[in-house]
Amino acid sequence: MKTILITGCSSGYGLESARYFLSRDWNVIATMRTPREDALPRAQSLRILSLDVTDEKSIAAAIKAAGPIDVLVNNAGIGVVGAFEVTPLSHIRKVFETNTFGVMAMTQAVIPQMRERRSGVIVNVTSSTTLAPFPLAAAYTASKQAILGFTLRWLTSLGISTFMRSWSNPDTLRRRGSRRIPRFASKNSFRGPMPTSPLQFSQSLRDRL
């Protein structure tokens, strides 16, 4: 039975993904800043761990407690909507710490074990705001757009074969063994309807694992 670790499971895409993969007989590690035991149905294949993706010690503790991870879903994020000129830089930094640097930190944390096994999947969740203009979301869009650039450039430097697809909400990075021919699909190459709800996102993700 494969193990999936999902960040940001207190609500939305993370919570729905955890529910979905539990129902498909996966080992699910649902993480959130403040664990809520009642957030998901009790199951032997479920573990709920505390994780703050902006805290190195919290990340290290969660990775150690999780053990071998087959799939990492970098979903944790916070939003900011409003006129950019009146948005405090302190809050913008907070958004980037979670949405951008949190993804990078979690990716760094799981790469060693995936490289050692020569298998694993990392899913970086972005946003539909990166695909079309969205009013009053400049800082949030920038934090998610940075993940697109990071994922593409990191792919080319890994040295292990990778496969990536971009959807309106998720960007799925797939690593398969030691094959060394990376293929990059454009944002418009997604076949079928774009995921527009947490459940559709979860189903689309499962279909591609």
C-alpha positions in Angstrom: 0.0 0.0 0.0 1.5 3.3 -1.1 1.8 6.3 1.3 0.8 9.9 0.4 1.7 12.9 2.5 -0.5 15.9 1.9 0.2 19.4 3.4 -2.6 21.8 4.4 -5.3 19.3 5.2 -7.4 21.4 7.5 -9.7 22.4 4.6 -10.2 22.6 0.9 -8.1 20.7 -1.6 -5.9 19.1 1.1 -8.8 17.8 3.2 -10.7 16.5 0.2 -7.6 14.8 -1.2 -7.0 13.1 2.1 -10.6 11.8 2.2 -10.4 10.6 -1.3 -7.1 8.7 -1.0 -8.3 7.1 2.3 -11.3 5.8 0.3 -9.0 4.4 -2.3 -7.0 2.3 0.3 -3.9 4.5 0.5 -1.8 5.1 3.6 -2.6 8.8 4.2 -0.5 11.2 6.2 -2.6 14.3 6.6 -0.7 17.3 7.9 -1.9 20.6 9.3 -0.5 23.3 11.6 -3.0 22.5 14.3 -4.0 18.8 14.1 -7.7 18.1 14.3 -8.5 14.4 15.0 -12.1 15.0 13.9 -11.2 16.4 10.5 -11.1 13.0 8.9 -12.8 9.6 9.6 -10.8 7.3 11.8 -8.8 4.7 10.0 -5.8 2.5 10.5 -4.3 3.8 7.3 -4.6 7.5 8.5 -2.1 9.5 10.4 -2.6 13.2 11.3 0.6 15.0 11.9 1.4 18.6 13.0 3.3 20.5 10.3 4.2 24.1 9.7 5.9 24.3 6.3 7.6 27.6 7.3 9.4 25.9 10.2 12.5 23.7 9.5 12.2 21.8 12.8 8.5 21.1 12.2 9.3 19.8 8.7 12.1 17.6 10.0 9.9 16.1 12.7 7.0 15.4 10.3 9.3 13.8 7.8 10.9 11.6 10.4 7.5 10.6 11.8 6.1 9.9 8.4 8.7 7.4 7.3 8.9 6.4 3.6 6.8 8.7 1.4 5.7 7.6 -2.1 3.8 10.8 -3.0 4.1 14.3 -1.6 1.4 16.8 -2.3 2.6 20.4 -1.6 -0.9 21.9 -1.0 -0.5 24.1 2.0 -1.1 27.8 1.2 -2.6 31.1 2.3 -4.3 33.7 0.3 -4.2 37.5 0.0 -6.8 39.6 -1.9 -6.8 43.3 -2.1 -5.2 46.4 -3.6 -1.4 45.7 -3.7 -0.4 49.2 -2.7 -2.2 48.9 0.7 -1.2 45.3 1.4 1.4 45.2 4.2 4.7 43.8 3.1 4.8 41.8 6.3 1.7 39.9 5.1 3.1 39.4 1.6 6.3 37.9 3.1 4.1 35.6 5.1 2.3 34.5 2.0 5.6 33.7 0.2 7.0 31.9 3.3 4.1 29.4 3.0 3.1 29.3 -0.6 6.6 29.4 -2.1 9.4 28.7 0.4 7.2 26.1 2.1 7.0 24.2 -1.1 10.7 24.4 -1.7 11.5 23.3 1.9 9.2 20.3 1.7 10.6 19.3 -1.6 14.2 19.5 -0.3 13.1 17.3 2.7 11.7 14.4 0.6 14.2 14.4 -2.3 16.9 12.3 -0.5 14.6 9.4 0.3 13.0 9.4 -3.2 16.4 9.6 -4.9 17.6 6.7 -2.8 14.6 4.6 -3.8 14.7 6.0 -7.4 11.0 6.5 -7.3 8.5 9.0 -6.0 6.0 11.7 -6.9 5.9 15.3 -5.9 2.8 17.4 -6.7 3.1 21.2 -6.4 -0.3 22.8 -6.2 -0.4 26.3 -7.8 -3.5 28.3 -8.8 -5.7 29.2 -11.8 -4.6 32.8 -11.1 -1.3 31.9 -12.9 -3.2 31.1 -16.1 -5.3 34.2 -16.5 -5.6 37.7 -15.1 -7.3 37.8 -11.7 -8.0 41.2 -10.0 -6.6 42.2 -6.7 -4.4 39.1 -6.3 -1.0 40.3 -7.4 1.0 39.1 -4.4 -0.8 35.7 -4.2 -0.4 35.1 -7.9 3.3 36.0 -7.7 3.8 33.4 -4.9 2.2 30.7 -7.0 3.8 31.8 -10.3 7.2 31.3 -8.6 6.3 27.7 -8.0 5.8 27.2 -11.7 9.3 28.5 -12.5 10.9 26.6 -9.6 9.3 23.3 -10.7 10.4 23.6 -14.3 14.0 24.7 -13.5 14.4 22.2 -10.7 13.2 19.4 -13.1 16.1 20.1 -15.5 18.7 19.9 -12.7 17.5 16.7 -11.0 19.3 14.2 -13.1 16.5 11.7 -12.6 13.9 11.4 -15.3 10.8 13.4 -14.6 7.4 14.0 -16.1 5.3 17.1 -15.4 1.8 18.2 -16.3 0.3 21.5 -15.5 -3.4 21.9 -14.7 -5.4 24.9 -13.7 -4.8 24.2 -10.0 -2.2 21.4 -9.6 1.2 21.1 -11.3 2.1 17.4 -11.1 5.7 16.4 -11.1 6.3 12.7 -11.7 9.6 11.0 -11.2 10.0 7.5 -12.6 13.2 5.6 -11.9 16.4 6.6 -13.7 15.2 7.4 -17.2 16.8 10.7 -18.2 14.5 12.2 -20.8 12.3 14.9 -19.2 9.1 15.8 -21.1 7.3 19.0 -20.4 3.6 19.4 -21.2 2.2 22.8 -21.8 -0.6 24.2 -19.6 -3.0 23.6 -22.5 -2.1 19.9 -22.9 -4.4 18.7 -20.1 -6.9 16.2 -21.7 -10.4 16.4 -20.3 -12.1 19.0 -18.2 -9.9 21.1 -15.9 -10.4 20.3 -12.2 -12.7 22.9 -10.7 -13.4 21.5 -7.3 -11.4 19.7 -4.5 -13.1 16.4 -5.5 -12.2 16.7 -9.2 -8.7 17.7 -8.2 -8.4 14.6 -6.1 -9.8 12.3 -8.8 -7.5 13.8 -11.5 -4.5 13.4 -9.2 -5.3 9.8 -8.5 -5.7 9.0 -12.2 -2.2 10.3 -12.9 -0.4 8.4 -10.1 
